[in-house]
Amino acid sequence: MRLNAEASLSLDLSRNVIGVGVNQRRLIVLQMLLGPAMELGKEFLQGKAEEKKAIQQRKISQINNDADWESKMAAASKDSWKDEFFSIILAMPLIAVAYGVAMDNPAVIERLDAAFDTLNTLPEWYQYLLFVAVTSSFGIRGADKIMNMRKNK
C-alpha cells in the first residue's frame, strides 16, 4: 500500500515528535513559554541601556557647555582689573588682622569687627548684589545655591 505525500509527511513529523525524549519535549515547551518573556526582558534591558547612554550624553554635553561658558568668561575678562580689585578688597581684612596681631595693636582688630558689624546692617538686596558681583568676577557659578545656604543658617 502506497501513502500519498501528505500522509507521508505527517507520519514523518509524528515520528520526529514521538521520537523526542521527555526531557527534550520539556525543553521545547520551556523555550516556547520563556521565549517571549526573554524577548521582553531583552527589549527592556536595551531600553535601559539607551536611557543610560542618553543620560551620559546629556552630562557630556553639559560639561562641554560649562567649559565653553568658562572659556568665554575668561576671554571676556582677560583685560579687566575687576578680579584684582575684588582680590585686594577681600585681602584687606586679612592684612589688617595680621598687622594688629604682629604690632600688638588690638584697636585695629576692634575697628575691623566694627566694620563687619556695619556691613551686616546694609540692606539685604545690596548684600546680594555685592555677592553676585564678587562671585561673577571670579567666575563662580551657582551663587543662588550659596545664597540659599546662607539663608538657612
C-alpha positions in Angstrom: 0.0 0.0 0.0 1.4 3.4 -1.0 0.9 6.5 1.0 0.4 9.8 -0.6 2.9 12.7 0.0 0.8 14.4 2.7 0.3 11.3 4.7 4.0 10.5 4.5 5.0 14.0 5.7 2.5 13.8 8.6 3.8 10.4 9.6 7.4 11.7 9.5 6.6 14.7 11.7 4.8 12.4 14.2 7.8 10.1 14.4 10.0 13.1 15.0 7.9 14.4 17.8 7.2 11.0 19.2 10.9 10.1 18.9 11.8 13.2 21.0 12.6 12.3 24.6 10.6 13.6 27.6 13.5 16.0 28.6 13.7 17.3 25.1 9.9 17.9 25.0 10.1 19.8 28.3 12.9 21.9 26.8 10.9 22.7 23.7 7.9 23.7 25.9 10.1 25.7 28.1 11.6 27.5 25.2 8.1 28.2 23.8 7.0 29.6 27.1 10.1 31.6 28.0 11.0 32.8 24.5 8.5 35.8 24.5 9.4 36.6 28.1 13.1 36.6 27.3 12.4 38.8 24.3 10.6 41.3 26.5 13.5 41.2 29.0 15.9 41.8 26.2 13.9 44.8 24.9 13.7 46.2 28.5 17.4 46.0 29.0 18.1 47.6 25.6 15.8 50.4 26.6 17.6 50.9 29.9 20.9 50.9 28.1 19.7 53.5 25.7 18.4 55.6 28.6 21.8 55.4 30.4 23.5 56.3 27.1 21.2 59.4 26.7 21.9 60.5 30.3 25.6 60.1 29.7 25.5 62.1 26.5 23.5 64.8 28.3 26.1 65.0 31.0 28.9 65.3 28.5 27.0 68.0 26.7 26.5 69.9 29.9 30.3 69.6 30.7 31.1 70.9 27.2 28.7 73.8 27.6 30.2 74.7 31.0 33.7 74.6 29.6 32.6 76.9 26.7 31.0 79.3 29.2 34.1 79.4 31.4 36.4 80.0 28.4 34.1 82.8 27.1 34.1 84.4 30.6 37.9 84.1 30.8 38.3 85.7 27.4 35.9 88.5 28.3 37.7 89.4 31.5 41.3 89.0 30.4 41.9 92.8 30.2 39.8 93.5 33.3 41.0 94.7 36.6 37.8 93.7 38.3 39.2 90.5 39.7 42.3 92.2 41.1 40.1 94.9 42.7 38.0 92.4 44.5 41.0 90.3 45.5 42.6 93.4 47.1 39.4 94.3 48.8 38.9 90.8 50.2 42.5 90.6 51.3 42.3 93.9 53.3 40.7 92.4 56.5 43.3 89.6 56.5 46.1 92.1 56.2 44.5 94.2 59.0 44.3 91.2 61.3 47.9 90.2 60.6 49.0 93.8 61.3 47.0 94.1 64.5 48.5 90.8 65.8 52.0 91.4 64.7 52.2 95.0 66.0 50.2 94.2 69.2 47.5 96.7 68.2 44.1 95.4 69.3 42.5 98.6 68.2 42.9 97.6 64.5 41.1 94.3 65.2 38.3 96.2 67.1 37.8 98.6 64.1 37.7 95.6 61.8 35.0 94.0 64.0 33.0 97.3 63.9 33.4 97.5 60.1 32.0 94.0 59.7 29.1 94.7 62.1 28.3 97.8 59.9 28.5 95.7 56.7 26.0 93.4 58.3 23.5 96.2 58.7 23.5 97.0 55.0 20.2 96.2 53.2 19.9 92.6 52.2 19.4 93.4 48.5 22.7 95.3 48.5 24.5 92.4 50.1 23.1 90.1 47.4 24.2 92.4 44.6 27.7 92.6 46.1 27.8 88.9 46.5 26.7 88.3 42.9 29.3 90.9 41.6 32.1 89.2 43.5 31.2 85.7 42.6 30.7 86.5 38.9 34.0 88.4 38.9 35.8 85.2 40.0 33.7 83.0 37.6 31.9 81.2 40.4 28.6 79.9 39.2 25.7 78.7 41.4 25.6 81.9 43.5 21.9 81.2 44.2 22.8 77.9 45.8 25.4 79.5 48.1 22.9 82.3 49.0 20.3 79.7 49.9 22.8 78.0 52.2 23.5 81.4 53.8 19.7 82.0 54.3 19.4 78.6 56.1 21.9 79.5 58.8 
